[in-house]
Amino acid sequence: MAKSEEPELTVYYRYLASLLERSDDDNFRALLKEARRVSKGEYETSLYDHQQAFRLLWHHLDHRGYLHRAHRDARTRLASGRAAPDEAADLELFLTIYAGVRANPAPTT
């Protein structure tokens, strides 16, 4: 693909620029936002840009051990029955993605 044909990564670069400045909680909320956008097809730019932003956030949070804790906390929160409907939907989406990623890990190079 020629340089002029490469997809624009506006959202990806926005997250990349602030990744280390933001708290893990803020980055997790951003991850959920990107998961919702991709699952609903509601793109600010392009599907590819939002997928790359999601991958960036996922990789960062996974390497910090945050996703493991978030998985445990999400299951506990849902089991308590105290999550608001929007929060419950976000947590269920996260748990679905988490289970899929853990069941089918990306190949290492």
TORPAKOL-336921 format. One line per field, with one value per atom (N, C-alpha, C, CB): chain; atom name; x, y, z; residue in one letter. Coordinates in nm, 3 decimals, decimal comma, padded with zeros to 5 digits. Each point is the difference from the previous one (the first is absolute). Glycine has a CB too. Layout:
zakol: c(A | ...)
kekol: c(CA | ...)
c1: c(X | ...)
c2: c(Y | ...)
c3: c(Z | ...)
zadren: c(A | ...)
REM end
This chain:
zakol: c(A | A | A | A | A | A | A | A | A | A | A | A | A | A | A | A | A | A | A | A | A | A | A | A | A | A | A | A | A | A | A | A | A | A | A | A | A | A | A | A | A | A | A | A | A | A | A | A | A | A | A | A | A | A | A | A | A | A | A | A | A | A | A | A | A | A | A | A | A | A | A | A | A | A | A | A | A | A | A | A | A | A | A | A | A | A | A | A | A | A | A | A | A | A | A | A | A | A | A | A | A | A | A | A | A | A | A | A | A | A | A | A | A | A | A | A | A | A | A | A | A | A | A | A | A | A | A | A | A | A | A | A | A | A | A | A | A | A | A | A | A | A | A | A | A | A | A | A | A | A | A | A | A | A | A | A | A | A | A | A | A | A | A | A | A | A | A | A | A | A | A | A | A | A | A | A | A | A | A | A | A | A | A | A | A | A | A | A | A | A | A | A | A | A | A | A | A | A | A | A | A | A | A | A | A | A | A | A | A | A | A | A | A | A | A | A | A | A | A | A | A | A | A | A | A | A | A | A | A | A | A | A | A | A | A | A | A | A | A | A | A | A | A | A | A | A | A | A | A | A | A | A | A | A | A | A | A | A | A | A | A | A | A | A | A | A | A | A | A | A | A | A | A | A | A | A | A | A | A | A | A | A | A | A | A | A | A | A | A | A | A | A | A | A | A | A | A | A | A | A | A | A | A | A | A | A | A | A | A | A | A | A | A | A | A | A | A | A | A | A | A | A | A | A | A | A | A | A | A | A | A | A | A | A | A | A | A | A | A | A | A | A | A | A | A | A | A | A | A | A | A | A | A | A | A | A | A | A | A | A | A | A | A | A | A | A | A | A | A | A | A | A | A | A | A | A | A | A | A | A | A | A | A | A | A | A | A | A | A | A | A | A | A | A | A | A | A | A | A | A | A | A | A | A | A | A | A | A | A | A | A | A | A | A | A | A | A | A | A | A | A | A | A | A | A | A | A | A | A | A | A | A | A | A | A | A)
kekol: c(N | CA | C | CB | N | CA | C | CB | N | CA | C | CB | N | CA | C | CB | N | CA | C | CB | N | CA | C | CB | N | CA | C | CB | N | CA | C | CB | N | CA | C | CB | N | CA | C | CB | N | CA | C | CB | N | CA | C | CB | N | CA | C | CB | N | CA | C | CB | N | CA | C | CB | N | CA | C | CB | N | CA | C | CB | N | CA | C | CB | N | CA | C | CB | N | CA | C | CB | N | CA | C | CB | N | CA | C | CB | N | CA | C | CB | N | CA | C | CB | N | CA | C | CB | N | CA | C | CB | N | CA | C | CB | N | CA | C | CB | N | CA | C | CB | N | CA | C | CB | N | CA | C | CB | N | CA | C | CB | N | CA | C | CB | N | CA | C | CB | N | CA | C | CB | N | CA | C | CB | N | CA | C | CB | N | CA | C | CB | N | CA | C | CB | N | CA | C | CB | N | CA | C | CB | N | CA | C | CB | N | CA | C | CB | N | CA | C | CB | N | CA | C | CB | N | CA | C | CB | N | CA | C | CB | N | CA | C | CB | N | CA | C | CB | N | CA | C | CB | N | CA | C | CB | N | CA | C | CB | N | CA | C | CB | N | CA | C | CB | N | CA | C | CB | N | CA | C | CB | N | CA | C | CB | N | CA | C | CB | N | CA | C | CB | N | CA | C | CB | N | CA | C | CB | N | CA | C | CB | N | CA | C | CB | N | CA | C | CB | N | CA | C | CB | N | CA | C | CB | N | CA | C | CB | N | CA | C | CB | N | CA | C | CB | N | CA | C | CB | N | CA | C | CB | N | CA | C | CB | N | CA | C | CB | N | CA | C | CB | N | CA | C | CB | N | CA | C | CB | N | CA | C | CB | N | CA | C | CB | N | CA | C | CB | N | CA | C | CB | N | CA | C | CB | N | CA | C | CB | N | CA | C | CB | N | CA | C | CB | N | CA | C | CB | N | CA | C | CB | N | CA | C | CB | N | CA | C | CB | N | CA | C | CB | N | CA | C | CB | N | CA | C | CB | N | CA | C | CB | N | CA | C | CB | N | CA | C | CB | N | CA | C | CB | N | CA | C | CB | N | CA | C | CB | N | CA | C | CB | N | CA | C | CB | N | CA | C | CB | N | CA | C | CB | N | CA | C | CB | N | CA | C | CB | N | CA | C | CB | N | CA | C | CB | N | CA | C | CB | N | CA | C | CB | N | CA | C | CB | N | CA | C | CB)
c1: c(00,084 | -00,084 | 00,089 | -00,185 | 00,161 | 00,078 | -00,032 | 00,007 | 00,086 | -00,017 | -00,133 | 00,248 | -00,286 | -00,124 | -00,124 | 00,122 | -00,107 | -00,113 | -00,018 | 00,033 | 00,058 | -00,010 | -00,117 | 00,248 | -00,324 | -00,114 | 00,046 | -00,132 | 00,053 | 00,030 | -00,031 | -00,049 | 00,137 | -00,016 | -00,017 | 00,137 | -00,233 | -00,023 | -00,029 | -00,085 | -00,009 | -00,039 | 00,117 | -00,243 | 00,307 | 00,115 | 00,107 | -00,049 | 00,087 | 00,106 | -00,042 | 00,085 | -00,212 | -00,050 | 00,021 | -00,171 | 00,135 | 00,021 | 00,148 | -00,219 | 00,297 | 00,143 | 00,066 | -00,001 | -00,038 | 00,061 | -00,029 | -00,021 | -00,092 | -00,037 | 00,002 | -00,138 | 00,179 | -00,007 | 00,066 | -00,003 | 00,125 | 00,074 | -00,039 | 00,187 | -00,253 | -00,043 | -00,132 | 00,120 | -00,197 | -00,132 | 00,011 | -00,107 | 00,014 | -00,003 | -00,048 | -00,044 | 00,072 | -00,049 | -00,152 | 00,203 | -00,268 | -00,146 | -00,051 | 00,000 | 00,066 | -00,039 | 00,024 | 00,054 | 00,058 | 00,029 | -00,099 | 00,242 | -00,287 | -00,099 | -00,134 | 00,117 | -00,155 | -00,124 | 00,011 | -00,041 | 00,158 | 00,022 | -00,009 | 00,146 | -00,093 | -00,009 | -00,146 | 00,221 | -00,302 | -00,142 | -00,069 | 00,001 | 00,037 | -00,058 | 00,032 | 00,021 | 00,103 | 00,038 | -00,068 | 00,220 | -00,236 | -00,072 | -00,143 | 00,146 | -00,212 | -00,137 | -00,005 | -00,052 | 00,145 | 00,001 | 00,014 | 00,101 | -00,006 | 00,024 | -00,120 | 00,247 | -00,302 | -00,111 | -00,127 | 00,099 | -00,116 | -00,119 | 00,023 | -00,068 | 00,193 | 00,029 | -00,009 | -00,084 | 00,108 | -00,008 | 00,141 | -00,221 | 00,276 | 00,140 | 00,014 | 00,053 | 00,039 | 00,038 | 00,079 | 00,003 | 00,081 | 00,084 | -00,026 | 00,178 | -00,111 | -00,018 | 00,003 | 00,107 | -00,159 | 00,005 | 00,144 | -00,210 | 00,299 | 00,140 | 00,062 | 00,017 | -00,043 | 00,055 | -00,048 | 00,008 | -00,136 | -00,055 | 00,049 | -00,201 | 00,218 | 00,056 | 00,143 | -00,148 | 00,226 | 00,139 | 00,006 | 00,070 | -00,159 | -00,005 | -00,036 | -00,068 | -00,030 | -00,039 | 00,118 | -00,237 | 00,308 | 00,116 | 00,108 | -00,050 | 00,075 | 00,099 | -00,038 | 00,050 | -00,173 | -00,046 | 00,001 | -00,142 | 00,096 | -00,003 | 00,141 | -00,205 | 00,297 | 00,138 | 00,061 | 00,025 | -00,045 | 00,054 | -00,056 | 00,026 | -00,158 | -00,063 | 00,030 | -00,181 | 00,192 | 00,032 | 00,140 | -00,151 | 00,246 | 00,138 | 00,015 | 00,079 | -00,169 | 00,005 | -00,075 | 00,016 | -00,078 | -00,076 | -00,139 | 00,214 | -00,251 | -00,128 | -00,118 | 00,112 | -00,100 | -00,113 | -00,038 | 00,070 | 00,028 | -00,029 | -00,083 | 00,214 | -00,173 | -00,075 | -00,138 | 00,216 | -00,223 | -00,128 | -00,095 | 00,116 | -00,063 | -00,082 | -00,063 | 00,148 | -00,066 | -00,049 | -00,104 | 00,222 | -00,191 | -00,090 | -00,131 | 00,199 | -00,193 | -00,120 | -00,094 | 00,131 | -00,074 | -00,082 | -00,067 | 00,152 | -00,077 | -00,055 | -00,110 | 00,221 | -00,195 | -00,098 | -00,129 | 00,188 | -00,178 | -00,120 | -00,076 | 00,113 | -00,040 | -00,064 | -00,073 | 00,178 | -00,133 | -00,064 | -00,137 | 00,225 | -00,249 | -00,127 | -00,016 | -00,094 | 00,201 | -00,009 | 00,047 | 00,035 | 00,004 | 00,047 | -00,119 | 00,205 | -00,195 | -00,103 | -00,003 | 00,030 | -00,139 | -00,011 | 00,114 | -00,245 | 00,282 | 00,109 | 00,133 | -00,122 | 00,146 | 00,123 | 00,002 | 00,012 | -00,124 | -00,009 | 00,027 | -00,164 | 00,110 | 00,024 | 00,149 | -00,232 | 00,298 | 00,144 | 00,079 | -00,032 | -00,003 | 00,073 | -00,021 | -00,024 | -00,097 | -00,026 | 00,078 | -00,228 | 00,234 | 00,079 | 00,147 | -00,164 | 00,216 | 00,139 | 00,025 | 00,012 | -00,100 | 00,018 | -00,004 | -00,103 | 00,019 | -00,007 | 00,130 | -00,248 | 00,298 | 00,126 | 00,115 | -00,086 | 00,091 | 00,107 | 00,002 | -00,020 | -00,096 | -00,008 | 00,048 | -00,192 | 00,153 | 00,042 | 00,150 | -00,222 | 00,279 | 00,145 | 00,076 | -00,037 | -00,008 | 00,070 | -00,013 | -00,043 | -00,070 | -00,021 | 00,079 | -00,228 | 00,254 | 00,070 | 00,110 | -00,209 | 00,316 | 00,106 | 00,066 | 00,038 | 00,004 | 00,070 | 00,134 | -00,113 | 00,151 | 00,131 | 00,113 | -00,094 | 00,196 | 00,117 | 00,101 | -00,038 | 00,108 | 00,101 | 00,138 | -00,162)
c2: c(-00,116 | 00,116 | 00,124 | -00,125 | 00,215 | 00,123 | 00,090 | -00,017 | 00,105 | 00,090 | 00,075 | 00,025 | 00,024 | 00,077 | -00,087 | 00,158 | -00,291 | -00,090 | -00,058 | -00,054 | 00,081 | -00,054 | 00,067 | -00,045 | -00,034 | 00,059 | 00,098 | -00,208 | 00,311 | 00,100 | -00,058 | 00,189 | -00,165 | -00,054 | 00,113 | -00,201 | 00,286 | 00,115 | -00,040 | 00,123 | -00,214 | -00,043 | -00,074 | -00,017 | -00,071 | -00,075 | 00,095 | -00,186 | 00,285 | 00,091 | 00,089 | -00,003 | 00,035 | 00,078 | -00,078 | 00,114 | -00,243 | -00,083 | -00,023 | -00,112 | 00,090 | -00,022 | 00,119 | -00,146 | 00,266 | 00,121 | 00,017 | 00,106 | -00,159 | 00,022 | -00,128 | 00,189 | -00,299 | -00,130 | -00,003 | -00,102 | 00,149 | -00,007 | 00,109 | -00,101 | 00,205 | 00,109 | -00,032 | 00,161 | -00,250 | -00,034 | -00,115 | 00,077 | -00,079 | -00,109 | -00,128 | 00,163 | -00,276 | -00,126 | -00,002 | -00,115 | 00,174 | 00,007 | 00,081 | -00,018 | 00,130 | 00,080 | -00,077 | 00,211 | -00,280 | -00,079 | -00,116 | 00,062 | -00,119 | -00,107 | 00,055 | -00,121 | 00,238 | 00,062 | 00,028 | 00,102 | -00,060 | 00,023 | -00,132 | 00,199 | -00,305 | -00,133 | -00,041 | -00,064 | 00,084 | -00,033 | 00,085 | -00,066 | 00,193 | 00,090 | -00,051 | 00,195 | -00,235 | -00,051 | -00,132 | 00,116 | -00,201 | -00,127 | 00,026 | -00,112 | 00,209 | 00,036 | 00,053 | 00,052 | 00,037 | 00,058 | -00,108 | 00,210 | -00,300 | -00,106 | -00,093 | 00,014 | -00,053 | -00,095 | 00,060 | -00,108 | 00,239 | 00,067 | 00,058 | 00,052 | -00,051 | 00,058 | 00,152 | -00,209 | 00,272 | 00,145 | 00,059 | -00,018 | 00,048 | 00,041 | 00,150 | -00,218 | 00,273 | 00,141 | 00,016 | 00,035 | -00,135 | 00,004 | -00,125 | 00,135 | -00,244 | -00,125 | -00,118 | 00,103 | -00,215 | -00,123 | -00,033 | -00,085 | 00,092 | -00,034 | 00,088 | -00,072 | 00,201 | 00,093 | -00,038 | 00,183 | -00,211 | -00,035 | -00,137 | 00,139 | -00,233 | -00,130 | 00,014 | -00,111 | 00,192 | 00,021 | 00,071 | 00,010 | 00,085 | 00,068 | -00,100 | 00,216 | -00,302 | -00,104 | -00,091 | 00,009 | -00,052 | -00,089 | 00,067 | -00,111 | 00,237 | 00,076 | 00,001 | 00,144 | -00,108 | 00,006 | -00,138 | 00,198 | -00,299 | -00,137 | -00,045 | -00,052 | 00,068 | -00,044 | 00,070 | -00,042 | 00,172 | 00,077 | -00,049 | 00,199 | -00,211 | -00,041 | -00,145 | 00,165 | -00,250 | -00,140 | -00,014 | -00,067 | 00,139 | -00,009 | 00,060 | 00,009 | 00,076 | 00,057 | -00,088 | 00,229 | -00,336 | -00,088 | 00,051 | -00,072 | 00,183 | 00,063 | -00,084 | 00,223 | -00,284 | -00,073 | -00,121 | 00,077 | -00,142 | -00,113 | 00,046 | -00,113 | 00,224 | 00,055 | 00,048 | 00,068 | -00,004 | 00,050 | -00,116 | 00,198 | -00,309 | -00,118 | -00,050 | -00,062 | 00,048 | -00,046 | 00,098 | -00,115 | 00,245 | 00,101 | 00,007 | 00,130 | -00,148 | 00,004 | -00,115 | 00,110 | -00,227 | -00,116 | 00,024 | -00,152 | 00,206 | 00,028 | 00,105 | -00,058 | 00,164 | 00,110 | -00,049 | 00,164 | -00,244 | -00,053 | -00,094 | 00,022 | -00,106 | -00,095 | 00,070 | -00,165 | 00,286 | 00,073 | 00,052 | 00,064 | -00,048 | 00,053 | 00,149 | -00,219 | 00,287 | 00,144 | 00,086 | -00,052 | -00,009 | 00,077 | 00,058 | -00,147 | 00,274 | 00,064 | -00,069 | 00,223 | -00,215 | -00,070 | 00,031 | 00,002 | 00,125 | 00,035 | -00,057 | 00,210 | -00,202 | -00,056 | -00,151 | 00,187 | -00,252 | -00,145 | -00,040 | -00,011 | 00,086 | -00,030 | 00,013 | 00,081 | 00,024 | 00,018 | -00,115 | 00,248 | -00,286 | -00,108 | -00,133 | 00,123 | -00,149 | -00,124 | -00,004 | -00,012 | 00,127 | 00,008 | -00,027 | 00,165 | -00,104 | -00,022 | -00,147 | 00,235 | -00,297 | -00,141 | -00,090 | 00,047 | -00,015 | -00,078 | 00,011 | 00,037 | 00,084 | 00,022 | -00,068 | 00,220 | -00,202 | -00,058 | -00,152 | 00,190 | -00,252 | -00,146 | -00,043 | -00,006 | 00,082 | -00,033 | 00,013 | 00,075 | 00,030 | 00,021 | -00,107 | 00,247 | -00,281 | -00,102 | -00,139 | 00,136 | -00,162 | -00,130 | -00,012 | -00,008 | 00,123 | 00,002 | 00,104 | -00,075 | 00,051 | 00,102 | 00,024 | -00,067 | 00,191 | 00,036 | -00,073 | 00,228 | -00,268 | -00,068 | 00,097 | -00,154 | 00,102 | 00,084 | -00,015 | -00,024 | 00,132 | 00,000 | 00,013 | 00,099)
c3: c(00,000 | 00,000 | 00,000 | 00,121 | -00,210 | -00,009 | 00,118 | -00,251 | 00,283 | 00,114 | -00,007 | 00,013 | -00,130 | -00,013 | 00,014 | -00,148 | 00,136 | 00,010 | 00,141 | -00,240 | 00,330 | 00,135 | 00,072 | 00,007 | 00,069 | 00,070 | 00,108 | -00,045 | 00,063 | 00,102 | 00,138 | -00,163 | 00,259 | 00,135 | 00,102 | -00,065 | 00,043 | 00,087 | 00,143 | -00,196 | 00,216 | 00,134 | 00,066 | -00,070 | -00,003 | 00,051 | 00,052 | -00,162 | 00,081 | 00,041 | 00,116 | -00,234 | 00,243 | 00,113 | 00,131 | -00,150 | 00,147 | 00,119 | 00,026 | -00,041 | -00,062 | 00,016 | 00,068 | -00,205 | 00,165 | 00,055 | 00,149 | -00,225 | 00,273 | 00,139 | 00,084 | -00,076 | 00,018 | 00,065 | 00,138 | -00,226 | 00,235 | 00,126 | 00,099 | -00,127 | 00,078 | 00,087 | 00,068 | -00,147 | 00,089 | 00,052 | 00,100 | -00,215 | 00,308 | 00,098 | -00,070 | 00,190 | -00,127 | -00,054 | -00,005 | 00,089 | 00,010 | -00,001 | -00,120 | 00,251 | -00,280 | -00,117 | -00,130 | 00,128 | -00,134 | -00,120 | -00,015 | 00,019 | 00,093 | -00,007 | -00,050 | 00,188 | -00,139 | -00,050 | -00,150 | 00,226 | -00,271 | -00,142 | -00,078 | 00,054 | 00,003 | -00,062 | -00,018 | 00,104 | -00,001 | -00,009 | -00,106 | 00,242 | -00,249 | -00,101 | -00,140 | 00,159 | -00,181 | -00,132 | -00,031 | 00,023 | 00,078 | -00,020 | -00,043 | 00,172 | -00,107 | -00,038 | -00,142 | 00,239 | -00,273 | -00,135 | -00,107 | 00,094 | -00,073 | -00,099 | -00,008 | 00,043 | 00,072 | 00,000 | -00,060 | 00,201 | -00,190 | -00,054 | -00,139 | 00,234 | -00,279 | -00,131 | -00,002 | -00,100 | 00,212 | 00,013 | 00,004 | 00,123 | -00,239 | -00,011 | -00,014 | -00,103 | 00,176 | -00,016 | -00,129 | 00,252 | -00,280 | -00,120 | -00,084 | 00,122 | -00,088 | -00,076 | 00,096 | -00,205 | 00,160 | 00,081 | 00,035 | -00,110 | 00,013 | 00,022 | 00,110 | -00,241 | 00,237 | 00,099 | 00,140 | -00,174 | 00,188 | 00,131 | 00,047 | -00,051 | -00,042 | 00,037 | 00,050 | -00,169 | 00,102 | 00,041 | 00,136 | -00,242 | 00,264 | 00,131 | 00,109 | -00,112 | 00,084 | 00,096 | 00,029 | -00,082 | -00,020 | 00,019 | 00,083 | -00,218 | 00,193 | 00,077 | 00,149 | -00,203 | 00,231 | 00,139 | 00,065 | -00,059 | -00,015 | 00,054 | 00,036 | -00,137 | 00,043 | 00,022 | 00,122 | -00,248 | 00,256 | 00,112 | 00,134 | -00,153 | 00,160 | 00,126 | 00,035 | -00,043 | -00,058 | 00,025 | 00,059 | -00,188 | 00,133 | 00,050 | 00,139 | -00,234 | 00,274 | 00,135 | 00,100 | -00,101 | 00,054 | 00,088 | 00,032 | 00,096 | -00,157 | 00,031 | -00,050 | -00,011 | -00,105 | -00,057 | 00,084 | -00,225 | 00,284 | 00,088 | 00,120 | -00,073 | 00,132 | 00,114 | -00,044 | 00,108 | -00,224 | -00,051 | -00,028 | -00,101 | 00,052 | -00,026 | 00,130 | -00,195 | 00,297 | 00,131 | 00,056 | 00,044 | -00,052 | 00,054 | -00,078 | 00,078 | -00,209 | -00,084 | 00,036 | -00,186 | 00,204 | 00,037 | 00,136 | -00,131 | 00,226 | 00,132 | -00,008 | 00,103 | -00,180 | -00,013 | -00,064 | -00,020 | -00,084 | -00,065 | 00,093 | -00,222 | 00,295 | 00,091 | 00,114 | -00,056 | 00,091 | 00,110 | -00,038 | 00,082 | -00,212 | -00,046 | 00,019 | 00,051 | -00,015 | 00,027 | -00,117 | 00,238 | -00,348 | -00,115 | -00,076 | -00,018 | -00,017 | -00,082 | -00,137 | 00,122 | -00,195 | -00,128 | -00,099 | 00,036 | -00,050 | -00,092 | 00,047 | -00,062 | 00,192 | 00,056 | -00,019 | 00,168 | -00,142 | -00,016 | -00,145 | 00,189 | -00,283 | -00,142 | -00,034 | -00,056 | 00,108 | -00,023 | 00,061 | -00,002 | 00,124 | 00,067 | -00,070 | 00,216 | -00,263 | -00,073 | -00,132 | 00,104 | -00,172 | -00,123 | 00,030 | -00,097 | 00,202 | 00,038 | 00,033 | 00,088 | -00,010 | 00,036 | -00,122 | 00,221 | -00,317 | -00,124 | -00,078 | -00,009 | -00,005 | -00,072 | 00,075 | -00,093 | 00,223 | 00,082 | -00,015 | 00,163 | -00,157 | -00,014 | -00,138 | 00,162 | -00,265 | -00,136 | -00,020 | -00,078 | 00,133 | -00,013 | 00,076 | -00,025 | 00,143 | 00,079 | -00,063 | 00,206 | -00,272 | -00,065 | -00,130 | 00,102 | -00,166 | -00,130 | 00,004 | -00,121 | 00,196 | 00,010 | -00,135 | 00,238 | -00,257 | -00,124 | -00,006 | -00,003 | -00,117 | -00,013 | 00,033 | -00,177 | 00,239 | 00,032 | -00,112 | 00,250 | -00,274 | -00,107 | 00,058 | -00,158)
zadren: c(M | M | M | M | A | A | A | A | K | K | K | K | S | S | S | S | E | E | E | E | E | E | E | E | P | P | P | P | E | E | E | E | L | L | L | L | T | T | T | T | V | V | V | V | Y | Y | Y | Y | Y | Y | Y | Y | R | R | R | R | Y | Y | Y | Y | L | L | L | L | A | A | A | A | S | S | S | S | L | L | L | L | L | L | L | L | E | E | E | E | R | R | R | R | S | S | S | S | D | D | D | D | D | D | D | D | D | D | D | D | N | N | N | N | F | F | F | F | R | R | R | R | A | A | A | A | L | L | L | L | L | L | L | L | K | K | K | K | E | E | E | E | A | A | A | A | R | R | R | R | R | R | R | R | V | V | V | V | S | S | S | S | K | K | K | K | G | G | G | G | E | E | E | E | Y | Y | Y | Y | E | E | E | E | T | T | T | T | S | S | S | S | L | L | L | L | Y | Y | Y | Y | D | D | D | D | H | H | H | H | Q | Q | Q | Q | Q | Q | Q | Q | A | A | A | A | F | F | F | F | R | R | R | R | L | L | L | L | L | L | L | L | W | W | W | W | H | H | H | H | H | H | H | H | L | L | L | L | D | D | D | D | H | H | H | H | R | R | R | R | G | G | G | G | Y | Y | Y | Y | L | L | L | L | H | H | H | H | R | R | R | R | A | A | A | A | H | H | H | H | R | R | R | R | D | D | D | D | A | A | A | A | R | R | R | R | T | T | T | T | R | R | R | R | L | L | L | L | A | A | A | A | S | S | S | S | G | G | G | G | R | R | R | R | A | A | A | A | A | A | A | A | P | P | P | P | D | D | D | D | E | E | E | E | A | A | A | A | A | A | A | A | D | D | D | D | L | L | L | L | E | E | E | E | L | L | L | L | F | F | F | F | L | L | L | L | T | T | T | T | I | I | I | I | Y | Y | Y | Y | A | A | A | A | G | G | G | G | V | V | V | V | R | R | R | R | A | A | A | A | N | N | N | N | P | P | P | P | A | A | A | A | P | P | P | P | T | T | T | T | T | T | T | T)
REM end
